């Protein structure tokens, strides 16, 4: 570059020739100014100054003393860097440091009132369920992708599921609408093949939770879970963070299967989906080795939707401004001291009780019991 400029090329022409910026050419030309090219120093230089000046210890001590004095006695109540500088100039102190230097002294010596934002670590996976957070239990997260339309063909819904630790993914494309009975059959096929988790997590879709207009509704999907000893968990409405793991699978499925290929029929879509799931399972094989154990599916089990309800239902909810929360078609007073906060509501079907536990992301291991109330689900026949 320097040689080209010395031969008469302009700085901009040399910059275009060597693919560098105009400022870079100027820098190297100035570095070699007045020297032969073989004697010029073209070595990179450190950006660290050759000499650094540290404020004397007695000056730093004086700055700290002045700050304490101004904080105690100043009529204006000002004791920042600018106020300290003005006071030092007024007292005709020799070699008064600049305002920026005084600010750095205060920061270095920990004398500032301001506090930097504390970034709390993210809570562990499944932090709202103590057994899951402690890596003692597995949870299957279930969701629906709705209203996909095959060109010239039917509308399609896709039930998706994945395990939190093991990454056992499943996807079941079917003609829309995907019903509660379809969900039950897909989950049965999945659990027969993979084994039973301790928890199954859903959003508040009516196909999972049942009709919302009737109180104390226990849907067929919930009854399936209870009959197999799987605890159904329902996430808070309009809070997507609790479904992040399944939303990630939904996005990957749509990118790798739905938008990537043109599907002529539902069977073609199902074939592409099966190939994607097979590859995904091979990728996540190592995760399954470290995942909590799943229970084997019972051989002699058969579904009876009329059998008495046993076990537990869990609802994750957020309280209102007066500390109340809604579930099972009722509103419960939890705690006036816990407004707009998360709670885990455990419905004990064996003891006919509901227990409300406080949840905080900042301290996920501290989940105190806020309240316990009696509640008995009515005994009535399930309408199949």
N, C-alpha and C positions, 0 to 999 in steps of 0.2 A: 504494500500500500504506500509506504513512504517513498519507495523508489519510483512508483508510478507518478506520484505527485511531483517529485523532483524532476521527472522527465517532461513535465508540463501538463499532465492531466489535471483536471479540476478535482476538488475534493469530492464533490457529488458524483462525478463520473467514476472515481476510484471506489467510492462506497457502493455504487451499483455493480461494479465489476466484481468485487470481492464479497458481496452480499452482507455488508455490515452497515451500521448506521453512520450518518454524517458525523456525529460526535465522536465515534470510535476512531475514524480516520484522523480527525483533528487531534485527538489525544496522542496517538502514536507519532504523528508528525512533530508535535511539540516535544515529545520525549527524545526524538532524534535530532532536534534543532541544533545546528552548529557542530554536529559530529558526523564522521564517516559512518556509514551503515554498519561496518564490521566492528566499530567501537561504541556504538550506541547500546544503551541498556534497555533491552526489550523484555526483561523478566517481569512477571506479575508482582505487584507490590501489595502488601497487606493494607487493609483499610484501617488498622489500628494505629492511632497516633504514635509517633516516635517518642514523644514525651507526654506524660499525663500528670496533671496537677491535682493533688488531693488537698482539700481544705485542712488547714492546721487543726489539731485536736482542740486547742484552746478556743479557736473561733467557733468550732462546732458546739463546744460546751456553752459558750456565750449565747449562741443562737437558742439552745434549749432553755437556758436560764431566762432569756428574754421572753420566750414564749410563755413560760410559767408565770412570769411577772405580769405580762399583758393580760393573760387569761384571768388573773386574780384582780388586777387593779385598773385595767383599761376602762375609761368612762364609756367608750363606744362599744366595748365588748368584742373588739377585733383583735385576734392574735394569730392570724395567718401569716404566710410568707411576706406579703406586701406590707403588713403592719409591722412585722419585725424589722424589715429593711428600713422603713421610715423612722422607726425608733432608734436604730443603730446610727443612721445618718444624723438625726437630731442630736444624739449624744457625741457626735464627732469621733466615732470609733474609727481607728485606722484600718484600711484595707477591708472595707465593708463588702461582703459577697453579694452577688446579684440576687434578684428575687428568685430566679430559677434555681440557682445554687442553694439558696436557703430552703426552697421546696424539696430539693433532693436530699439535703441534710435531714430534714424532718422525716422524709419517707424512709431513709436508710436507718435512722435511729428509732423507727416505730413510734413517732410522736404525732401522727396524724389521727384525727378523730374519725375520718371516713373509713369504711370497711369495704373491702372488695367483696363482690358477690360470691357466695359459697355455693358451689355446684355439688349437690348431693349425688352420690352414686345411685345408679338405677337399681330398683328392687330386684330380687331374684325372680326367675321365671315362675309363674304361678304363685306369686307371693301372697295372694289373697286366700289361698288354701294351704294351711300349715303343712300337711302331709306332702303336698306337691312341692312346695318350696324347699322342704328338707330332703327332696329326692327319694322319698319313700313310696310315692304313689304316682301313677301315670294318669294323664287326662287326655281324652280325645276331644278335639274342638271341631264342631260341625257347623256348616253354613250352606247357603244356597246361592248360586249364580242364576239369575232369572232373565227371561225375555231375550234369549238369543234366537235369531231367525235364520234358518238355512234357506238360501236362495231357491225359490220355487218349491220349498218344502215346508215342514212344520216348524212351529216355534218350539224352542228347547229350553228346559231348565236343567241345571246340573247341581246335584248334591255333592258337596266336597267334605272331606274329613282328613284330619292329620293328628298324630299324637305329639304332644309337646316335647318330649325328650327323645323318643325313638324315631320320629319322622315317618311313621307309617301312614302314607298318604293314600287316599282313595278318591275317585271321582266317578259319578254315575249320571251320565247324560240320559235324559228321557224326554218324551213328549210333554210339553207344558199342558196343564199345570202339574207340578210335582206335588203330590198329595202327602198327607200324613201317613197313609198306608204305604206309599212308595218309600218314604223315609224309613219306616219301620223295617221293610223288607231289605233295603240297602244296608242298614246298620246290622241287621241279623247276619247277612252274608259276610260283612266285614268282620264282625266279632267272631263268627264261627271260624274264619280263616286265621285271624291274628290273635285271638284271645281277648279277654275282657279287661278293660281299664278299671281303675277305681272311680273315676269321674268321667262324665260326658258333659261338655260345655256347649251351650246353645245361646243364640240371641233370643229375642222375644217374639219371633214370628209365630203366628197362630198354629202353623203346622208342627211346631215343636212344643209350644206351651199350651195350646188349646185356645178355645174362644175366650176373648177378653171381656165380653159383656156379661158373663156369668161368674159369680163368686165361687171360690174354692174349686176351680176347674183343674182336673188332673188328666192330661191328654193321654192318648194311646202310646205316644213315644215315651212320656214320663213313666207310664205303667210298665212298658217294656224294660226300661232301665231299672226300675225298682224290683221287678221280678227276677232280674239277673244279678242283683246286688251292686248295681252301678248307680252312683249318686248323680242325679242331674243337677247341673249348675246353670243359672241364667244370668247373663251379664247385665249391667245397668243400661237402660235405654239411652240411645244417642251418645254413647261413649265407645268409640271404635277401638280404643287402645287395648281393651281386653280381648279383642278378636284379631289382634295384629298377626298372629302366627297363621291363622286360616286365611286372612286377607292376602298375605304374602303368597300362599299356595294358589289362591284364586287368580292373582295377577300372573303368576308363572304359567298356570294352565292356559289362561287366555292368550298369553304371548306365544307359548310354544305349540299350542294346539289350535285354538279357535281362529286367531288372526293370521296365523302363519300359512294355513292351507285353505284351499277351496273344498268344501265338503258337499258332495252330491247327495248324501242321504244321512239319516241318523246312524245307520250301521257303520258308515265310513267314519263319522265323527267318533263313534265309540271305539273303533279300531285304532285311530290316531291317539285317542286318550289312553287306551291300554298300553300302547307303546311308550308313551310319555311316562306313565306311572311305573312301568317296568324299569326304565332307565333311571328314574328318580329313586326307586328303591335300591338299585345297585349303588347309586351315589351315597345314599344314607345308611349303608350297611354297618359302618363303624359306629354310628350313633346308636343303633339298636343294641349293640353289645353293652353299652353303659347305661341303658335306660332301665327304669324300675321294672320289675317282673310283672307280667300280665297273667291273670288267672285263666286257666283252661275253660273253654265253653262246656257247660254240663251236658253230658250225653243224654240223660233222660228228661231234659227240660222241654216243656211245651208252654206256649203263651196262653194265659188265661186272664183276659182283661177284666174279669169280674172278681178276681180274688182280692181279699182285703189288702189294703195298702200297708206296707211295712218298709221301714228304712228312713231315709232323710231326703229332703229337698233343700237346695241352697239357692237363694236369690241374692245377687249383689245389687244393692240399691244405693241411691243418694238421698239424704234427708232433705226436707223442705226448710224454709226459713224458721219454722217453729219446731224443728226437730222431729217431724213426722215422716213416715215413709209408707209407700203403698205396695202391696203384694197380695196375690190371691183374691183380688177384688175388694180388699179392705184397706183401711188406713190405720196405722198403729202409731201411738205416741212412743217414741224411742227415747229421746233426751233433748231437752231444750238447750242444753250446753253443747250439742253436737249438730249445729245447723249447717246445711249445704255440705255435708261430709259423707264419705262412703261408709257403708255398713255391710256386713255379711249376715244375712238372715237365714238361720238354720231352722227348718221346719221339721221337728222330730215327730214322725208319724206314730211311733211306738208309745211315746209318753204324752202325746197331744200338747206339745209345748213349742213355742217359737223363741229362739235366743238371738239377740242382736249383738254383734261384735263390732267394735270400732276398727276401721281400717285407715292406715296412713302410709303413703308411699315413702315418706321421709324416714319412718321407723317401722318397716314392714313386719318386724318380729314382735312388736308390741300390739296385741289385738285384745284389749280388755273387753269383758262382758259389760255391755251397757244396760241391758234389760232382759228380763225373761217373762213371757206372758203365756197364759193358757190359750190354746186354740185347737179345736177339734174339727176335723173335716167331716162333713155329713156323710153318712153311709147311704149311698144311692147307687142304683144300677148304671153302669156305663153304657151309653147309647152307641152301639157298634154300627 
